[in-house]
Amino acid sequence: MKIAISGKGGVGKTTLAGVMARILGQKGYRVIALDADPDSNLASAIGIQESEISKVQPLAQMQEFIEERTGTKKGQYGAFFQINPKVDDILERFSLEKEGVRLIMLGSIPQGGGGCFCPESALLKSFLSHVLIERDDYVIVDMEAGLEHLGRGTTEYIDALIIVVEPGKRSFQTALQIKKLSGDLGIKRVYIVGNKITGEEDLQFMNEHLSDFIVLGNMGYNEKIIEADKLGLSPYDIDPKIRTEVEEIITVLEKEQMQADGK
């Protein structure tokens, strides 16, 4: 499956993405994890050490590489450039690996000029299209809430968009906005995962405000996730509870996908 995970900042989408990637890798799947949120720490959530993370840059910041592949130089954005650059070697050259999971940090697509299409954007979107369309791997994309990295050429290959929410109206409002954006882009399968759930009252509150969504499952409020962040570890490596919760979410997602596909 090709899965995009989004939500308001701080709701736990990176935790879900990282633990989900590790579980799938442990099950023997080939997993590609794409960090498309400049503020997230997907590498840490997967369990990649800081010493390894520091060796690579986000793809959008590799200026010399972008110039090489698109045939342009910084400051020449009014000039012609290659809109379909070679990208099929990027995963092998620039990914970080952890127990079956290969991570690429994408970085931000520049937004100057109101949705400009620049060399960085061309490279990132070409690479994302390659991974989603041509690679036969499990793909998990940790998204910004705005879904800027996705375009109409790739959204038809997204099997599921998971929106992570916490019990709060601002989080719910973001979820509704993301759902509208996903509809505009043609993404048909949109799901909810609750996080930081403390009890039945939180579940009822979430169900009242997000009744139009299919809920895949929930993750409880968990001090171990805070501890993992302080230690620079993946929650997967220190807490069996979060592993069980995410395994259940994956199981429900797979069932939902099979039903949607008529299998």
C-alpha positions in Angstrom: 0.0 0.0 0.0 0.9 3.6 -0.5 -0.1 5.6 2.7 0.0 9.3 3.4 -0.3 10.4 7.0 -1.3 14.0 7.9 -2.7 16.1 10.7 -2.2 19.2 12.8 1.3 19.7 14.1 2.0 17.9 17.4 -0.9 15.4 17.1 1.4 12.4 16.7 1.4 11.7 13.0 5.2 11.2 13.0 4.9 8.7 15.8 2.3 6.7 13.9 4.3 6.9 10.7 7.6 5.8 12.4 6.1 2.9 14.4 4.0 1.8 11.4 7.1 1.7 9.2 9.0 -0.4 11.8 6.2 -2.9 12.2 5.9 -3.4 8.5 9.6 -3.7 8.1 9.7 -6.3 10.9 7.0 -8.3 9.1 9.3 -8.5 6.1 7.9 -5.9 3.8 10.1 -3.5 1.9 9.2 -0.2 3.3 10.0 3.3 2.0 9.4 6.1 4.5 9.3 9.7 3.2 9.6 12.6 5.5 7.6 15.4 3.8 7.1 17.5 6.9 10.0 20.0 7.5 9.0 20.2 11.2 8.8 16.4 11.8 11.5 14.0 13.0 10.6 10.8 11.2 14.1 9.5 11.2 14.1 9.6 15.0 10.6 8.1 15.2 11.9 5.2 13.1 14.9 4.8 15.4 17.7 6.0 13.2 20.6 7.4 15.2 21.5 11.1 15.2 25.0 10.3 13.9 23.4 8.8 10.8 20.8 11.5 10.4 23.5 14.2 10.3 25.1 12.7 7.3 22.3 13.5 4.9 20.4 16.6 3.8 16.7 16.9 2.9 16.4 16.4 -0.9 15.1 19.9 -1.4 18.3 21.4 0.1 20.7 19.5 -2.2 21.3 22.5 -4.4 24.2 21.1 -6.5 22.3 17.8 -7.0 19.2 19.7 -8.0 21.2 21.8 -10.5 22.8 18.7 -12.0 19.5 16.9 -12.5 17.3 19.8 -13.6 20.0 21.7 -15.7 19.6 25.0 -13.9 21.4 27.1 -11.3 20.1 28.9 -8.2 18.9 32.4 -9.2 17.9 31.3 -12.7 14.3 30.3 -12.0 13.1 32.2 -15.0 15.1 30.0 -17.2 14.1 26.6 -18.7 14.8 23.5 -16.6 14.2 19.8 -16.8 10.7 19.1 -15.4 11.2 15.3 -15.5 14.7 14.8 -14.0 16.3 11.4 -13.5 15.3 10.3 -10.0 15.4 6.5 -10.0 18.8 6.3 -8.2 17.9 8.7 -5.3 16.6 6.0 -3.0 19.8 4.0 -3.2 22.1 7.1 -2.9 20.5 9.1 -0.2 18.3 6.9 2.0 18.9 5.9 5.6 18.1 2.3 6.6 16.7 0.8 9.7 15.6 -2.9 9.8 13.9 -3.0 6.5 12.8 0.6 6.4 14.5 3.0 4.0 14.0 6.7 4.8 14.3 9.7 2.5 13.9 13.3 3.9 12.2 15.4 1.2 12.2 18.9 2.7 9.9 21.8 1.8 8.6 22.5 -1.6 9.2 26.3 -2.1 6.0 28.3 -2.1 7.2 31.7 -3.3 5.2 33.3 -6.1 2.0 31.6 -5.1 2.5 27.9 -6.1 5.6 28.4 -8.3 7.0 25.4 -10.1 10.7 25.6 -9.6 13.6 23.1 -9.9 13.3 21.9 -6.3 9.6 21.2 -6.8 10.3 19.4 -10.1 12.8 17.1 -8.5 10.7 16.3 -5.4 7.5 15.7 -7.3 9.3 13.5 -9.9 10.8 11.5 -7.1 7.5 11.1 -5.2 5.8 10.0 -8.5 8.6 7.4 -9.0 8.2 6.0 -5.5 4.4 5.9 -5.6 3.9 4.7 -9.2 7.0 2.6 -10.2 8.2 1.1 -6.9 6.6 -2.1 -5.6 7.2 -1.2 -1.9 5.1 -0.3 1.1 5.3 3.5 1.1 4.5 5.7 4.1 4.6 9.5 3.6 4.7 11.7 6.7 2.9 14.8 5.3 2.4 18.5 6.2 -1.2 19.3 6.9 -1.4 21.2 3.6 -0.5 18.1 1.4 1.8 20.4 -0.7 3.9 17.5 -1.9 0.9 15.7 -3.5 -0.4 16.6 -7.0 -3.0 15.2 -9.3 -0.4 13.0 -11.0 0.3 11.1 -7.9 -2.8 11.1 -5.7 -4.6 8.4 -7.6 -1.8 6.0 -6.4 -2.4 6.9 -2.7 -4.3 4.0 -1.2 -5.1 5.7 2.0 -4.8 9.1 3.6 -4.7 8.8 7.4 -5.4 11.9 9.5 -4.2 11.8 13.1 -6.3 13.7 15.5 -6.2 14.4 19.3 -9.2 15.2 21.4 -9.5 19.0 20.6 -11.5 21.2 18.3 -8.5 22.7 16.6 -7.3 19.2 15.6 -10.8 18.3 14.4 -10.9 21.5 12.3 -7.6 20.7 10.7 -8.8 17.2 9.9 -11.9 18.6 8.1 -9.7 21.0 6.1 -7.4 18.1 5.1 -10.3 16.0 4.1 -11.5 18.9 1.8 -8.0 19.2 0.3 -7.8 15.5 -0.3 -11.2 15.6 -2.0 -10.0 18.4 -4.3 -7.0 16.2 -5.2 -9.1 13.1 -5.8 -8.0 11.1 -2.8 -11.0 8.8 -2.0 -10.0 6.8 1.0 -9.5 9.0 4.0 -9.4 7.6 7.6 -8.9 8.9 11.1 -6.6 7.6 13.9 -7.1 9.1 17.3 -4.1 9.8 19.6 -3.5 10.9 23.2 -6.8 9.2 24.1 -7.3 9.1 27.9 -10.7 7.3 28.1 -14.2 6.8 26.8 -15.1 10.5 27.1 -12.3 11.4 24.6 -13.6 8.7 22.2 -17.2 10.0 22.4 -16.0 13.6 21.8 -14.0 12.5 18.8 -16.9 10.5 17.3 -19.4 13.4 17.8 -17.2 15.8 15.8 -15.8 13.4 13.2 -18.8 11.1 12.5 -18.2 11.2 8.7 -14.8 9.6 9.0 -13.9 5.9 9.2 -11.8 5.4 12.4 -9.0 2.9 12.1 -8.1 2.9 15.7 -6.7 4.9 18.6 -3.4 5.4 20.5 -3.7 6.2 24.1 -2.0 9.0 26.0 1.5 7.6 26.6 4.4 8.9 28.7 6.7 6.5 27.0 6.4 8.4 23.8 7.7 11.5 25.6 10.5 9.5 27.1 11.4 8.1 23.6 11.6 11.6 22.2 13.9 12.7 25.1 16.2 9.7 24.5 16.2 10.1 20.7 14.7 6.6 20.3 11.7 5.2 18.4 8.7 4.5 20.6 8.7 1.1 18.8 11.9 0.2 20.6 10.8 1.0 24.1 7.1 0.4 24.4 5.1 -2.7 23.5 1.8 -0.9 24.1 2.3 1.5 21.1 3.4 -1.5 19.0 0.2 -3.3 19.8 -2.0 -0.3 19.1 -0.4 0.4 15.7 -0.5 -3.3 14.7 -4.2 -3.2 15.3 -4.5 0.0 13.2 -2.6 -1.7 10.4 -4.9 -4.8 10.6 -8.1 -2.6 10.4 -6.6 -0.6 7.5 -5.8 -3.8 5.5 -9.4 -5.0 6.1 -10.8 -1.7 5.0 -8.7 -1.7 1.8 -9.7 -5.2 0.9 -13.4 -4.4 1.4 -12.9 -1.2 -0.7 -11.2 -3.3 -3.5 -14.0 -5.8 -3.4 -11.7 -8.7 -2.2 
